[in-house]
Amino acid sequence: MQKRRLTALVSFLLLLSLLLPPLAQAQKFNQDLATGSVLETIKKRGTLKIGMSTFVPWAMRDKNGELIGYEIDVAKRLAEDMGVKAEFVPTAWDGIIPALLTGKFDLIIGGMTITPERNLTVNFTAPYANSGVQMVAHKTLAAGFKTLADFDQPQVVLAVRRGATPAAATKRLMPKATLRQFDEDALALQEVLNGKAHAFVTSTPTPAFEALKHPDTLFLPLPEPFVQGAEGFALRKGDPDALNFFNNWILLRQQDGWLKERHDYWFKTRDWAGQAVE
């Protein structure tokens, strides 16, 4: 009996000795991942660098030149909860993902719609906002237009922001129309106001806001968005700790109602309109 116990103990110790190296390696791997996370860089630096671009009401300038908007509120609260300062890095939309990949900032909080194509290059968090694609049209040029088919004609000119989700949706759903692309939403809208384009296609709630601001010139041909979207933070791949943190932050701020309260303020009211530069 004693011999059997001794044999069993020896076998257990042998098995334990075989298991310890892989366990130690796994623990070291986890420690290396944590150390290499952008979270450590942010904490050491004391600043969260956010890549963004201006989209009303996501992010825009007030009359003092300061950034305001839903994204700005979200990024500032995220930085506050991390115990660091928020540093915004305004970036042209068509170059914002390459800028993230080269380390010019830590993540993108810029109303970026989650798409499979983008997700091949960057990781997305769970959605922190949901928007849609809609259009606002010129009352004279688009008189009588009520469907996407009405706009899907070669003689119809549609203005969009280059590289944004509405541009891709426009190409897909209205391939016959002439697409005119701009670097800024304001330039695309101005093309319609000047009577040089039939409609401006962009994310909600901008079309509804612009129709209210310019009732003599603009109208909503389709009262509801024709594409639904979900927006997430974008970050570099290979960083599970950062993805976990940002996902849980979004979950907590959804549960306590903070994200909804901020989203409703910027997307369902015009209380902020007096602050923004026209």
C-alpha positions as CSV (number, residue, x, y, z in Angstrom):
1,M,0.0,0.0,0.0
2,Q,2.8,2.4,0.9
3,K,4.6,1.6,-2.3
4,R,1.4,2.4,-4.3
5,R,1.1,5.8,-2.5
6,L,4.7,6.6,-3.2
7,T,4.3,5.6,-6.9
8,A,1.1,7.8,-7.1
9,L,3.0,10.7,-5.5
10,V,5.9,10.4,-7.9
11,S,3.5,10.3,-10.9
12,F,1.7,13.4,-9.6
13,L,4.9,15.3,-9.1
14,L,6.1,14.3,-12.6
15,L,2.8,15.4,-14.1
16,L,3.0,18.7,-12.2
17,S,6.5,19.3,-13.5
18,L,5.3,18.8,-17.0
19,L,2.4,21.2,-16.5
20,L,4.3,24.0,-14.8
21,P,6.3,25.2,-17.8
22,P,3.3,25.7,-20.0
23,L,1.4,27.4,-17.2
24,A,4.3,29.7,-16.5
25,Q,4.6,30.4,-20.3
26,A,0.8,31.2,-20.4
27,Q,1.1,33.5,-17.5
28,K,4.1,35.3,-19.0
29,F,2.2,35.6,-22.3
30,N,-0.8,37.2,-20.5
31,Q,1.6,39.6,-18.7
32,D,3.3,40.6,-21.9
33,L,-0.1,41.2,-23.5
34,A,-1.1,43.5,-20.6
35,T,2.2,45.4,-20.7
36,G,1.9,45.9,-24.5
37,S,-1.6,47.2,-24.3
38,V,-2.3,50.8,-25.4
39,L,-3.9,51.1,-21.9
40,E,-0.5,51.1,-20.4
41,T,0.7,53.7,-22.8
42,I,-2.3,56.0,-22.1
43,K,-1.8,55.7,-18.3
44,K,2.0,56.4,-18.5
45,R,1.4,59.3,-20.9
46,G,-1.5,60.7,-18.9
47,T,-3.4,61.5,-22.1
48,L,-5.9,59.6,-24.2
49,K,-5.3,60.6,-27.9
50,I,-8.5,60.4,-29.9
51,G,-8.6,60.5,-33.7
52,M,-11.7,62.3,-35.0
53,S,-13.2,64.3,-37.8
54,T,-16.0,66.9,-37.8
55,F,-19.5,65.7,-38.4
56,V,-22.5,67.6,-37.1
57,P,-23.6,66.8,-34.3
58,W,-20.9,64.3,-33.6
59,A,-18.1,66.8,-33.4
60,M,-17.9,70.4,-34.5
61,R,-16.5,73.8,-33.5
62,D,-18.2,76.3,-31.3
63,K,-18.0,80.0,-31.7
64,N,-14.8,80.1,-29.6
65,G,-13.2,77.5,-31.8
66,E,-13.5,74.7,-29.2
67,L,-14.7,71.2,-30.1
68,I,-18.2,70.3,-29.0
69,G,-20.6,67.4,-29.9
70,Y,-21.6,63.9,-28.9
71,E,-18.2,62.4,-29.7
72,I,-16.5,65.1,-27.7
73,D,-18.6,64.4,-24.7
74,V,-18.0,60.7,-25.0
75,A,-14.3,61.0,-25.4
76,K,-13.9,63.5,-22.5
77,R,-16.0,61.2,-20.2
78,L,-13.9,58.2,-21.2
79,A,-10.7,60.0,-20.4
80,E,-12.1,61.3,-17.1
81,D,-13.0,57.8,-16.1
82,M,-9.5,56.6,-17.0
83,G,-8.0,59.4,-14.9
84,V,-6.3,61.0,-17.9
85,K,-6.7,64.0,-20.2
86,A,-8.4,63.9,-23.6
87,E,-6.3,65.1,-26.5
88,F,-8.2,65.3,-29.9
89,V,-6.3,64.8,-33.1
90,P,-8.5,66.1,-36.0
91,T,-7.8,64.0,-39.1
92,A,-9.2,63.9,-42.7
93,W,-11.7,61.1,-42.8
94,D,-10.3,59.2,-45.7
95,G,-6.9,58.9,-43.9
96,I,-8.2,58.3,-40.4
97,I,-7.7,54.5,-40.3
98,P,-4.1,54.7,-41.7
99,A,-3.4,57.3,-39.1
100,L,-4.6,55.0,-36.3
101,L,-2.5,52.1,-37.6
102,T,0.6,54.3,-37.7
103,G,0.1,55.3,-34.0
104,K,-0.8,58.9,-34.4
105,F,-3.6,58.4,-31.8
106,D,-4.8,55.6,-29.5
107,L,-8.3,55.1,-30.9
108,I,-10.9,56.6,-33.2
109,I,-14.1,58.0,-31.7
110,G,-15.6,59.6,-34.7
111,G,-19.0,58.3,-35.5
112,M,-17.4,55.5,-37.5
113,T,-19.9,52.9,-38.6
114,I,-18.9,49.3,-38.1
115,T,-18.5,47.5,-41.5
116,P,-16.9,44.2,-42.4
117,E,-14.3,45.9,-44.7
118,R,-13.1,48.2,-41.9
119,N,-13.2,45.4,-39.4
120,L,-10.6,43.5,-41.4
121,T,-8.2,46.3,-40.6
122,V,-9.2,47.5,-37.1
123,N,-11.0,46.2,-34.1
124,F,-14.4,47.7,-33.2
125,T,-15.9,47.9,-29.8
126,A,-19.6,47.2,-29.2
127,P,-21.8,50.0,-30.6
128,Y,-22.1,53.1,-28.4
129,A,-24.4,54.8,-30.9
130,N,-26.8,53.9,-33.7
131,S,-27.5,56.1,-36.6
132,G,-28.8,55.8,-40.2
133,V,-28.2,57.1,-43.7
134,Q,-30.6,59.7,-45.0
135,M,-30.7,62.5,-47.6
136,V,-31.8,66.1,-47.8
137,A,-32.8,67.3,-51.3
138,H,-33.2,70.5,-53.3
139,K,-36.8,71.5,-53.5
140,T,-36.7,72.5,-57.1
141,L,-34.2,70.0,-58.6
142,A,-35.7,67.1,-56.8
143,A,-39.3,68.1,-57.0
144,G,-41.6,65.1,-56.9
145,F,-38.8,62.7,-55.9
146,K,-40.1,60.3,-53.3
147,T,-38.1,57.0,-53.7
148,L,-34.5,55.9,-54.1
149,A,-35.4,54.9,-57.7
150,D,-36.2,58.5,-58.4
151,F,-32.7,59.5,-57.5
152,D,-31.0,56.5,-59.2
153,Q,-30.7,58.3,-62.6
154,P,-27.6,59.4,-64.5
155,Q,-28.8,63.0,-64.6
156,V,-29.1,63.1,-60.8
157,V,-26.2,64.5,-58.9
158,L,-25.7,63.3,-55.3
159,A,-23.2,65.0,-52.9
160,V,-21.5,62.9,-50.3
161,R,-18.5,63.0,-48.0
162,R,-15.5,61.1,-49.4
163,G,-14.7,57.8,-47.6
164,A,-17.7,57.9,-45.3
165,T,-20.4,55.2,-44.9
166,P,-23.1,57.2,-46.7
167,A,-20.9,57.4,-49.8
168,A,-20.6,53.6,-49.9
169,A,-24.4,53.3,-49.3
170,T,-25.1,55.7,-52.1
171,K,-22.9,53.9,-54.6
172,R,-24.6,50.6,-53.7
173,L,-28.2,51.7,-53.7
174,M,-28.1,54.4,-56.4
175,P,-25.3,53.2,-58.8
176,K,-26.7,55.1,-61.8
177,A,-26.6,58.5,-60.1
178,T,-23.6,60.9,-60.5
179,L,-21.7,60.9,-57.3
180,R,-19.9,64.1,-56.3
181,Q,-17.5,63.7,-53.3
182,F,-16.2,66.3,-50.9
183,D,-13.8,66.3,-48.0
184,E,-16.3,68.0,-45.6
185,D,-20.0,67.7,-45.0
186,A,-20.4,71.4,-45.2
187,L,-19.0,71.5,-48.8
188,A,-21.3,68.7,-49.9
189,L,-24.3,70.5,-48.4
190,Q,-23.3,73.8,-50.0
191,E,-23.4,72.0,-53.4
192,V,-27.1,71.3,-52.9
193,L,-27.9,74.8,-51.5
194,N,-26.2,76.3,-54.6
195,G,-28.4,74.2,-56.8
196,K,-25.5,72.1,-58.2
197,A,-26.6,68.8,-56.7
198,H,-30.0,67.2,-56.3
199,A,-29.4,65.9,-52.8
200,F,-26.8,65.5,-50.0
201,V,-26.6,62.0,-48.5
202,T,-25.2,61.8,-45.0
203,S,-25.8,60.3,-41.5
204,T,-28.8,61.2,-39.4
205,P,-29.8,63.6,-37.9
206,T,-28.1,66.1,-40.2
207,P,-30.6,65.9,-43.1
208,A,-33.6,66.6,-40.8
209,F,-31.7,69.5,-39.1
210,E,-30.7,71.0,-42.4
211,A,-34.2,70.8,-43.8
212,L,-35.4,72.7,-40.7
213,K,-32.7,75.4,-41.2
214,H,-33.4,75.9,-44.9
215,P,-37.1,75.2,-45.4
216,D,-37.3,77.3,-48.5
217,T,-34.6,75.3,-50.3
218,L,-34.4,71.9,-48.8
219,F,-36.8,69.0,-48.0
220,L,-36.7,65.3,-46.9
221,P,-37.8,63.2,-49.8
222,L,-37.6,60.0,-47.7
223,P,-38.7,60.8,-44.1
224,E,-36.9,57.7,-42.7
225,P,-33.3,56.6,-43.0
226,F,-32.8,54.1,-45.8
227,V,-29.8,52.4,-44.2
228,Q,-29.3,51.7,-40.5
229,G,-25.9,51.8,-38.9
230,A,-24.0,51.1,-35.6
231,E,-21.0,53.1,-34.5
232,G,-18.1,51.8,-32.4
233,F,-14.7,52.9,-31.2
234,A,-11.9,51.7,-33.6
235,L,-8.6,50.5,-32.2
236,R,-5.6,48.6,-33.5
237,K,-5.8,44.9,-33.6
238,G,-3.9,42.6,-31.2
239,D,-4.9,44.4,-28.0
240,P,-7.5,42.3,-26.1
241,D,-7.1,44.2,-22.9
242,A,-8.0,47.6,-24.4
243,L,-10.9,46.1,-26.3
244,N,-12.2,44.6,-23.1
245,F,-11.9,47.9,-21.2
246,F,-13.6,50.0,-23.8
247,N,-16.4,47.4,-24.3
248,N,-17.1,47.4,-20.5
249,W,-16.9,51.2,-20.4
250,I,-19.6,51.4,-23.1
251,L,-21.7,48.7,-21.3
252,L,-21.6,50.6,-18.0
253,R,-22.4,54.0,-19.5
254,Q,-25.3,52.4,-21.3
255,Q,-26.6,50.8,-18.1
256,D,-26.4,54.1,-16.1
257,G,-28.1,56.0,-18.9
258,W,-25.3,58.5,-19.5
259,L,-24.8,57.6,-23.2
260,K,-28.5,57.8,-23.9
261,E,-28.8,61.2,-22.2
262,R,-25.9,62.6,-24.2
263,H,-27.1,61.1,-27.4
264,D,-30.7,62.4,-27.0
265,Y,-29.3,65.9,-26.3
266,W,-27.2,66.1,-29.4
267,F,-29.4,64.1,-31.8
268,K,-33.0,64.8,-30.6
269,T,-32.8,68.5,-29.7
270,R,-31.3,71.7,-31.1
271,D,-30.6,73.2,-27.7
272,W,-26.9,73.3,-28.7
273,A,-27.4,75.0,-32.0
274,G,-26.6,78.5,-30.7
275,Q,-23.1,77.3,-29.7
276,A,-22.1,75.9,-33.1
277,V,-20.5,77.8,-35.9
278,E,-23.0,77.9,-38.8
